[in-house]
């Protein structure tokens, strides 16, 4: 029953993530077509600066909810939520002040003078958005993730409306889009505060025994890992932005696209498994007999869901970019293919396991090592190759090294060899036939028939899904085990 609940809870998070991606991509499609490349690049640089600094100012605290809440008495939960949320108010205020007064320096650093005023307009957003952090952890702990889906859909609709409408109907520029972003952030702020306390509204209000010292003891090592992690993920954005200009950054930003099905499945899985692994670790269950089966089950189901779609988007990357953003962004497909190669390995659930089983320091040290390596190698690639594509290739290489180092400690924790962590037979059954089939389809639809991008994607995807479905029946890929918990839940309702 626990596994079924985990699947259902993860599904709600996944649905919310899918809508989040959908509204985000629609927003990018609109702005790419209405803005000049340099204006769109400036808007994306604002978001880049915010997301990069966000990691530092959250201090690793969002994951504290899913770590501590399963370990405290229910009557202390409300007090604990309030305690951590108050920290976010303080950090958000500091973040906003620094962003406002430091905007001129950031603009000089990224060599874009338009960025200074844009960041000043954007500066209220951190104060509004930081208190919303950790909502997923709260709702996942109390098995209320359907409210997370509701929150995500509501806030993303508001975000799309506030950002896109001023541009489409009133001819606004990126400043008007940023103002709309700020208004939508205020709506997100109000709704998140309500939902954070909703699961504990009928619980007691006893003061939490969890001290600030305990919270920071958990979060600060995690902050270290997060800071190094953001340096790894944002290094290519920095070097491309600084050395190749806002137009190339716009092309890179559209190509560096996190696929919705990867983000929604793995984000949902991590959110739901964090409190589960925390509880297992707290109860000192045997890793090999109790934790490993759950970990492998998640890995296998994730591969079955993600790999067939991931291969399709990789093969048809150029067609997807043209359909989404227009012919002028076809070059973004190069970044798209490089960026999404790492998704073949992103299905491995590292963070929830390592964070909640006491391996935070090793997790942080690996990220520190890779961050140093990636910055050095990417700077050298600028000097030697002077190509934004080389920067992305270096980033991919370093991410693969990071995954190898994390897999070593996971294998040691479970007392198995590294190769035993991979369902190689299952992966080969999915990858090899898919690559062959899609290679043939790509040649037919893009070289022989030369259909427009929309028809190419619709027809090729339908044929691929139908053929892969019959193939999965033939080799007995058990997709029913993934769908069954969801359909049974609907029938019960």
HUDA-V963354 format. One record per pair of residues at least 12 apart in sequence whose C-alpha atoms are under 10 Angstrom apart, sorted by the first residue. I is the first residue (numbers start at 1). J is the second residue. Records with the same first field share a line. If there is no record, write none. Layout:
I = J ; J
This chain:
1 = 485
2 = 276
3 = 294 ; 297 ; 298 ; 485
4 = 481 ; 482 ; 484 ; 485 ; 486 ; 488 ; 489
5 = 143 ; 272 ; 485 ; 486 ; 489
6 = 140 ; 143 ; 268 ; 269 ; 272 ; 273 ; 276 ; 485
7 = 268 ; 269 ; 272 ; 298 ; 482 ; 483 ; 484 ; 485 ; 486
8 = 143 ; 145 ; 146 ; 272 ; 482 ; 483 ; 485 ; 486 ; 487 ; 488 ; 489
9 = 139 ; 140 ; 141 ; 143 ; 144 ; 145 ; 146 ; 148 ; 268 ; 269 ; 271 ; 272 ; 273 ; 486
10 = 140 ; 143 ; 145 ; 146 ; 264 ; 265 ; 266 ; 267 ; 268 ; 269 ; 270 ; 271 ; 272 ; 273
11 = 145 ; 146 ; 149 ; 264 ; 265 ; 268 ; 269 ; 272 ; 485 ; 486
12 = 140 ; 144 ; 145 ; 146 ; 147 ; 148 ; 149 ; 150 ; 264 ; 268
13 = 136 ; 139 ; 140 ; 144 ; 145 ; 146 ; 147 ; 148 ; 149 ; 150 ; 152 ; 264 ; 265 ; 266 ; 267 ; 268 ; 269 ; 270 ; 271 ; 272
14 = 145 ; 146 ; 148 ; 149 ; 260 ; 261 ; 262 ; 263 ; 264 ; 265 ; 266 ; 267 ; 268 ; 269
15 = 146 ; 148 ; 149 ; 150 ; 152 ; 153 ; 261 ; 264 ; 265 ; 268
16 = 145 ; 146 ; 147 ; 148 ; 149 ; 150 ; 151 ; 152 ; 153 ; 154 ; 156 ; 264 ; 268
17 = 148 ; 149 ; 152 ; 153 ; 260 ; 261 ; 262 ; 263 ; 264 ; 265 ; 266 ; 267 ; 268
18 = 149 ; 152 ; 153 ; 259 ; 260 ; 261 ; 262 ; 263 ; 264 ; 265
19 = 149 ; 150 ; 152 ; 153 ; 154 ; 156 ; 157 ; 260 ; 264
20 = 149 ; 152 ; 153 ; 154 ; 155 ; 156 ; 157 ; 159 ; 260 ; 264
21 = 156 ; 257 ; 258 ; 259 ; 260 ; 261 ; 263 ; 264
22 = 153 ; 156 ; 157 ; 260
23 = 153 ; 155 ; 156 ; 157 ; 158 ; 159 ; 160 ; 161
24 = 156 ; 157 ; 159 ; 160
25 = 160 ; 254 ; 257 ; 260 ; 324 ; 325
26 = 160 ; 164 ; 324 ; 325
27 = 156 ; 159 ; 160 ; 161 ; 163 ; 164 ; 165
28 = 40 ; 44 ; 160 ; 164 ; 253 ; 254 ; 324 ; 325
29 = 164 ; 254 ; 321 ; 323 ; 324 ; 325 ; 326
30 = 160 ; 163 ; 164 ; 165 ; 167 ; 168 ; 324 ; 325
31 = 43 ; 163 ; 164 ; 167 ; 168 ; 173 ; 174 ; 177 ; 325
32 = 250 ; 251 ; 254 ; 324 ; 325 ; 326 ; 328 ; 329
33 = 324 ; 325 ; 326 ; 328
34 = 164 ; 167 ; 168 ; 171 ; 172 ; 173 ; 174
35 = 167 ; 171 ; 172 ; 173 ; 174
36 = 173 ; 247 ; 250
37 = 246 ; 247 ; 248 ; 249 ; 250 ; 251 ; 328 ; 329
38 = 112 ; 114 ; 245 ; 246 ; 247 ; 248 ; 249 ; 250
39 = 114 ; 115 ; 173 ; 174 ; 175 ; 246 ; 247 ; 250
40 = 173 ; 174 ; 246 ; 247 ; 249 ; 250 ; 251 ; 253
41 = 112 ; 115 ; 174 ; 241 ; 245 ; 246 ; 247 ; 248 ; 249 ; 250 ; 251 ; 252 ; 253 ; 254
42 = 112 ; 113 ; 114 ; 115 ; 118 ; 119 ; 174 ; 175 ; 241 ; 245 ; 246 ; 247 ; 249 ; 250
43 = 114 ; 115 ; 118 ; 119 ; 173 ; 174 ; 175 ; 177 ; 178 ; 246 ; 250
44 = 174 ; 246 ; 249 ; 250 ; 253 ; 254
45 = 107 ; 110 ; 112 ; 115 ; 118 ; 119 ; 237 ; 238 ; 241 ; 246 ; 249 ; 250 ; 253
46 = 107 ; 115 ; 116 ; 118 ; 119 ; 122 ; 123 ; 174 ; 178
47 = 119 ; 122 ; 178
48 = 234 ; 237 ; 238 ; 241 ; 253
49 = 99 ; 103 ; 106 ; 110 ; 115 ; 119 ; 234 ; 237 ; 238
50 = 95 ; 96 ; 99 ; 119 ; 122 ; 123 ; 125 ; 126
51 = 126 ; 230 ; 234
52 = 227 ; 229 ; 230 ; 231 ; 233 ; 234 ; 235
53 = 95 ; 99 ; 126 ; 227 ; 230
54 = 91 ; 92 ; 95 ; 126 ; 129 ; 130 ; 227 ; 230
55 = 223 ; 224 ; 225 ; 226 ; 227 ; 228 ; 229 ; 230 ; 231
56 = 91 ; 95 ; 223 ; 224 ; 226 ; 227 ; 228 ; 230
57 = 88 ; 90 ; 91 ; 92 ; 93 ; 94 ; 95 ; 126 ; 130 ; 223 ; 227
58 = 87 ; 88 ; 91 ; 92 ; 95 ; 130 ; 131 ; 133 ; 134 ; 219 ; 220 ; 223 ; 226
59 = 87 ; 88 ; 91 ; 216 ; 219 ; 220 ; 221 ; 222 ; 223 ; 224 ; 226 ; 227
60 = 134 ; 215 ; 216 ; 218 ; 219 ; 220 ; 221 ; 222 ; 223 ; 224 ; 225 ; 226 ; 227
61 = 84 ; 85 ; 87 ; 88 ; 133 ; 134 ; 215 ; 216 ; 218 ; 219 ; 220 ; 222 ; 223
62 = 84 ; 85 ; 88 ; 130 ; 131 ; 132 ; 133 ; 134 ; 135 ; 136 ; 137 ; 138 ; 219
63 = 133 ; 134 ; 135 ; 136 ; 137 ; 138 ; 218 ; 219 ; 222 ; 271 ; 274 ; 275 ; 352 ; 355 ; 356
64 = 80 ; 81 ; 84 ; 134 ; 137 ; 138 ; 215 ; 216 ; 218 ; 219 ; 222
65 = 77 ; 80 ; 81 ; 84 ; 85 ; 133 ; 134 ; 135 ; 136 ; 137 ; 138 ; 139 ; 140 ; 141 ; 215 ; 274 ; 275
66 = 134 ; 135 ; 136 ; 137 ; 138 ; 139 ; 140 ; 141 ; 142 ; 271 ; 272 ; 273 ; 274 ; 275 ; 276 ; 277 ; 278 ; 279 ; 352 ; 356
67 = 137 ; 138 ; 141 ; 215 ; 218 ; 219 ; 274 ; 275 ; 276 ; 277 ; 278 ; 279 ; 352 ; 355 ; 356
68 = 80 ; 81 ; 137 ; 138 ; 141 ; 210 ; 214 ; 215 ; 218 ; 275 ; 278 ; 279
69 = 81 ; 137 ; 138 ; 141 ; 142 ; 210 ; 275 ; 278 ; 279
70 = 138 ; 141 ; 142 ; 274 ; 275 ; 276 ; 278 ; 279 ; 282
71 = 210 ; 275 ; 278 ; 279 ; 282
72 = 208 ; 209 ; 210
73 = 203 ; 204 ; 206 ; 208 ; 209
74 = 200 ; 203 ; 204 ; 205 ; 206 ; 208
75 = 200 ; 202 ; 203 ; 204 ; 205 ; 206 ; 207 ; 208
76 = 200 ; 203 ; 204 ; 205 ; 206 ; 207 ; 208 ; 209 ; 210
77 = 138 ; 197 ; 199 ; 200 ; 201 ; 203 ; 204 ; 205 ; 206 ; 207 ; 208 ; 210
78 = 196 ; 197 ; 198 ; 199 ; 200 ; 201 ; 202 ; 203 ; 204 ; 205 ; 206 ; 207 ; 208
79 = 197 ; 200 ; 204 ; 205 ; 206 ; 207 ; 208 ; 209 ; 210
80 = 205 ; 206 ; 207 ; 208 ; 209 ; 210 ; 211 ; 212 ; 215
81 = 134 ; 135 ; 138 ; 196 ; 197 ; 200 ; 208
82 = 193 ; 196 ; 197 ; 208
83 = 207 ; 208 ; 210 ; 211 ; 212 ; 215
84 = 131 ; 133 ; 134 ; 212 ; 215
85 = 130 ; 131 ; 132 ; 133 ; 134 ; 135 ; 193 ; 196
86 = 131
87 = 130 ; 131 ; 212
88 = 126 ; 127 ; 128 ; 129 ; 130 ; 131 ; 132 ; 133 ; 134
89 = 126 ; 127 ; 128 ; 129 ; 130 ; 131 ; 132
90 = 127 ; 130 ; 131
91 = 126 ; 127 ; 130 ; 131
92 = 124 ; 125 ; 126 ; 127 ; 128 ; 129 ; 130 ; 131
93 = 123 ; 124 ; 125 ; 126 ; 127 ; 128 ; 130
94 = 126 ; 127
95 = 123 ; 124 ; 125 ; 126 ; 127 ; 130
96 = 119 ; 120 ; 122 ; 123 ; 124 ; 125 ; 126 ; 127 ; 128
97 = 120 ; 123 ; 124 ; 126 ; 127
98 = 120 ; 123
99 = 116 ; 119 ; 120 ; 121 ; 122 ; 123 ; 124 ; 125 ; 126
100 = 116 ; 117 ; 118 ; 119 ; 120 ; 121 ; 122 ; 123 ; 124
101 = 116 ; 119 ; 120 ; 123
102 = 116 ; 119 ; 120
103 = 115 ; 116 ; 117 ; 118 ; 119 ; 120 ; 121 ; 122 ; 123
104 = 116 ; 117 ; 119 ; 120
106 = 119
107 = 119
108 = 242
109 = 238 ; 241 ; 242
110 = 238 ; 239 ; 240 ; 241 ; 242 ; 243 ; 245 ; 246
111 = 241 ; 242 ; 243 ; 244 ; 245 ; 246
112 = 241 ; 242 ; 245 ; 246
117 = 175
118 = 174 ; 175 ; 176 ; 178 ; 179
119 = 175 ; 178
121 = 175 ; 176 ; 178 ; 179 ; 182
122 = 175 ; 177 ; 178 ; 179 ; 180 ; 181 ; 182
123 = 178 ; 182
124 = 179 ; 182 ; 183 ; 185 ; 186
125 = 178 ; 179 ; 181 ; 182 ; 183 ; 184 ; 185 ; 186 ; 189
126 = 182 ; 185
127 = 185 ; 186 ; 189
128 = 182 ; 183 ; 184 ; 185 ; 186 ; 187 ; 188 ; 189 ; 190
129 = 182 ; 185 ; 186 ; 187 ; 188 ; 189 ; 190 ; 192
130 = 189
131 = 188 ; 189 ; 190 ; 192 ; 193 ; 196
132 = 185 ; 188 ; 189 ; 190 ; 191 ; 192 ; 193 ; 194 ; 195 ; 196
133 = 189 ; 192 ; 193 ; 196
134 = 192 ; 196 ; 271
135 = 147 ; 148 ; 151 ; 192 ; 193 ; 195 ; 196 ; 197
136 = 148 ; 149 ; 151 ; 192 ; 195 ; 196 ; 267 ; 268 ; 271 ; 272
137 = 196 ; 270 ; 271 ; 272 ; 274 ; 275
138 = 195 ; 196 ; 197 ; 198 ; 199 ; 200 ; 271 ; 275
139 = 195 ; 196 ; 197 ; 198 ; 199 ; 271 ; 272
140 = 268 ; 271 ; 272 ; 273 ; 274 ; 275 ; 276
141 = 199 ; 271 ; 272 ; 273 ; 274 ; 275 ; 276
142 = 199 ; 200 ; 275
143 = 199 ; 272
144 = 195 ; 198 ; 199
145 = 268 ; 271 ; 272
147 = 195 ; 198 ; 199
148 = 192 ; 195 ; 196
151 = 188 ; 191 ; 192 ; 195
152 = 188 ; 192
154 = 187 ; 188 ; 191
155 = 184 ; 185 ; 186 ; 187 ; 188 ; 189 ; 191 ; 192
156 = 184 ; 185 ; 188
157 = 184
158 = 180 ; 181 ; 183 ; 184 ; 185 ; 187 ; 188
159 = 177 ; 180 ; 181 ; 182 ; 183 ; 184 ; 185 ; 187 ; 188
160 = 177 ; 180 ; 181 ; 184
161 = 180 ; 181 ; 184
162 = 176 ; 177 ; 178 ; 179 ; 180 ; 181 ; 182 ; 183 ; 184 ; 185
163 = 175 ; 176 ; 177 ; 178 ; 179 ; 180 ; 181 ; 182 ; 183 ; 184
164 = 176 ; 177 ; 180 ; 181
165 = 177 ; 180
166 = 179 ; 180
167 = 180
218 = 355 ; 356 ; 358 ; 360
219 = 355 ; 360
220 = 360 ; 361
221 = 355 ; 359 ; 360 ; 361 ; 362 ; 363 ; 364 ; 365
222 = 351 ; 355 ; 359 ; 360 ; 361 ; 363 ; 364
223 = 360 ; 364
224 = 360 ; 361 ; 363 ; 364 ; 365 ; 367 ; 368
225 = 360 ; 361 ; 362 ; 363 ; 364 ; 365 ; 366 ; 367 ; 368 ; 371
226 = 363 ; 364 ; 367 ; 368
227 = 364 ; 367 ; 368 ; 371
228 = 364 ; 365 ; 366 ; 367 ; 368 ; 369 ; 370 ; 371 ; 372
229 = 363 ; 364 ; 366 ; 367 ; 368 ; 370 ; 371
230 = 367 ; 371
231 = 367 ; 368 ; 370 ; 371 ; 372 ; 374 ; 375
232 = 367 ; 368 ; 369 ; 370 ; 371 ; 372 ; 373 ; 374 ; 375 ; 395 ; 398 ; 399 ; 402
233 = 371 ; 374 ; 395 ; 396 ; 399
234 = 371 ; 375 ; 395
235 = 371 ; 374 ; 375 ; 376 ; 378 ; 379 ; 391 ; 392 ; 395
236 = 249 ; 252 ; 374 ; 375 ; 378 ; 379 ; 388 ; 389 ; 390 ; 391 ; 392 ; 393 ; 394 ; 395
237 = 249 ; 252 ; 253 ; 256 ; 388 ; 391 ; 392
238 = 375
239 = 375 ; 378 ; 379 ; 381 ; 382 ; 388 ; 391 ; 392
240 = 252 ; 253 ; 378 ; 382 ; 387 ; 388 ; 389 ; 391 ; 392
241 = 253 ; 388
243 = 382 ; 386 ; 387 ; 388
244 = 382 ; 386 ; 387 ; 388
248 = 331 ; 332 ; 388
249 = 388
250 = 329 ; 332
251 = 325 ; 328 ; 329 ; 330 ; 331 ; 332 ; 333 ; 334 ; 335 ; 336
252 = 329 ; 331 ; 332 ; 333 ; 334 ; 335 ; 336 ; 339 ; 388 ; 389 ; 392
253 = 332 ; 335 ; 336
254 = 321 ; 324 ; 325 ; 329 ; 330 ; 331 ; 332 ; 333 ; 335 ; 336
255 = 317 ; 318 ; 321 ; 325 ; 329 ; 330 ; 331 ; 332 ; 333 ; 334 ; 335 ; 336 ; 337 ; 338 ; 339 ; 340
256 = 332 ; 333 ; 334 ; 335 ; 336 ; 337 ; 338 ; 339 ; 340 ; 392
257 = 321 ; 332 ; 333 ; 335 ; 336 ; 337 ; 339 ; 340
258 = 336 ; 339 ; 340 ; 343
259 = 306 ; 309 ; 310 ; 313 ; 336 ; 339 ; 340 ; 343
261 = 302 ; 305 ; 306 ; 307 ; 309 ; 310
262 = 302 ; 303 ; 305 ; 306 ; 307 ; 309 ; 310 ; 340 ; 343 ; 344 ; 346 ; 347
263 = 306 ; 343 ; 346 ; 347
265 = 301 ; 302 ; 305 ; 306 ; 347
266 = 298 ; 299 ; 302 ; 306 ; 346 ; 347 ; 348 ; 349
267 = 347 ; 349
269 = 298 ; 299 ; 302 ; 347 ; 349 ; 352
270 = 348 ; 349 ; 350 ; 351 ; 352 ; 353
271 = 352
272 = 352
273 = 294 ; 295 ; 298 ; 349 ; 351 ; 352 ; 353 ; 356
274 = 351 ; 352 ; 353 ; 354 ; 355 ; 356 ; 357
275 = 352 ; 353 ; 356
276 = 291 ; 352 ; 353 ; 356
277 = 291 ; 294 ; 295 ; 352 ; 353 ; 354 ; 355 ; 356 ; 357
278 = 352 ; 353 ; 354 ; 355 ; 356 ; 357 ; 358
279 = 356 ; 357
280 = 356 ; 357
281 = 353 ; 356 ; 357 ; 358
282 = 356 ; 357
284 = 357
286 = 414
287 = 357 ; 413 ; 414 ; 415
288 = 413 ; 414 ; 415 ; 416
289 = 414
291 = 353 ; 414
292 = 410 ; 411 ; 413 ; 414 ; 415 ; 416 ; 421
295 = 348 ; 349 ; 350 ; 353 ; 421
296 = 348 ; 349 ; 420 ; 421 ; 422 ; 423
297 = 423
298 = 347 ; 348 ; 349
299 = 347 ; 348 ; 349 ; 421 ; 422 ; 423
300 = 347 ; 348 ; 422 ; 423 ; 424 ; 426 ; 427
301 = 347 ; 478 ; 479 ; 481 ; 482
302 = 346 ; 347 ; 348 ; 349 ; 482
303 = 344 ; 345 ; 346 ; 347 ; 348 ; 423 ; 426 ; 427 ; 430 ; 431
304 = 426 ; 427 ; 429 ; 430 ; 472 ; 477 ; 478 ; 479 ; 482
305 = 479 ; 482
306 = 343 ; 344 ; 347
307 = 343 ; 344 ; 347 ; 427 ; 430 ; 431 ; 434
308 = 430 ; 431 ; 433 ; 434 ; 435 ; 464 ; 465 ; 468
309 = 434 ; 461 ; 464 ; 465
310 = 340 ; 341 ; 343 ; 344 ; 431
311 = 340 ; 341 ; 344 ; 430 ; 431 ; 434 ; 435 ; 438
312 = 434 ; 435 ; 437 ; 438 ; 439 ; 442 ; 457 ; 460 ; 461 ; 464 ; 465
313 = 336 ; 337 ; 340 ; 438 ; 457 ; 461
314 = 333 ; 334 ; 336 ; 337 ; 338 ; 339 ; 340 ; 341 ; 435 ; 438
315 = 333 ; 337 ; 435 ; 438 ; 439 ; 441 ; 442
316 = 333 ; 337 ; 438 ; 439 ; 441 ; 442 ; 446 ; 453 ; 456 ; 457 ; 460 ; 461
317 = 330 ; 332 ; 333 ; 334 ; 335 ; 336 ; 337 ; 340
318 = 330 ; 331 ; 332 ; 333 ; 334 ; 336 ; 337 ; 453
319 = 333 ; 442 ; 446 ; 452 ; 453 ; 454 ; 456 ; 457
320 = 332 ; 333 ; 336 ; 453 ; 454 ; 456 ; 457
321 = 333 ; 334 ; 336 ; 453
322 = 452 ; 453 ; 454
323 = 452 ; 453 ; 454 ; 456 ; 457
324 = 453 ; 454
326 = 453
334 = 389 ; 392
335 = 388 ; 389 ; 391 ; 392 ; 393
336 = 392
338 = 389 ; 392 ; 393 ; 394 ; 395 ; 396 ; 397
339 = 392 ; 393 ; 395 ; 396
340 = 396
341 = 396 ; 400
342 = 395 ; 396 ; 397 ; 399 ; 400 ; 403
345 = 399 ; 400 ; 403 ; 404
346 = 399 ; 400 ; 403
348 = 403 ; 407 ; 421 ; 422
349 = 410
350 = 363 ; 403 ; 406 ; 407 ; 409 ; 410
351 = 363 ; 406
353 = 410 ; 413
354 = 406 ; 409 ; 410 ; 413
357 = 413
359 = 409 ; 410 ; 413
362 = 405 ; 406 ; 409
363 = 402 ; 405 ; 406 ; 409
366 = 401 ; 402 ; 403 ; 405 ; 406
367 = 399 ; 402 ; 403 ; 405 ; 406
368 = 402
369 = 398 ; 402
370 = 395 ; 398 ; 399 ; 400 ; 401 ; 402 ; 405
371 = 395 ; 398 ; 399 ; 402
373 = 394 ; 395 ; 398
374 = 391 ; 394 ; 395 ; 396 ; 397 ; 398 ; 399
375 = 391 ; 394 ; 395 ; 398
377 = 390 ; 391 ; 394 ; 395 ; 398
378 = 390 ; 391 ; 392 ; 393 ; 394 ; 395
379 = 391 ; 394
380 = 394
381 = 393 ; 394
404 = 418
407 = 419 ; 421
426 = 477
429 = 471 ; 472 ; 475 ; 477
430 = 468 ; 471 ; 472 ; 477
433 = 468 ; 471
434 = 464 ; 467 ; 468 ; 471
437 = 463 ; 464 ; 467 ; 468
438 = 460 ; 461 ; 463 ; 464
441 = 456 ; 459 ; 460 ; 461 ; 463 ; 464
442 = 456 ; 457 ; 460
444 = 456 ; 460
445 = 457 ; 459 ; 460
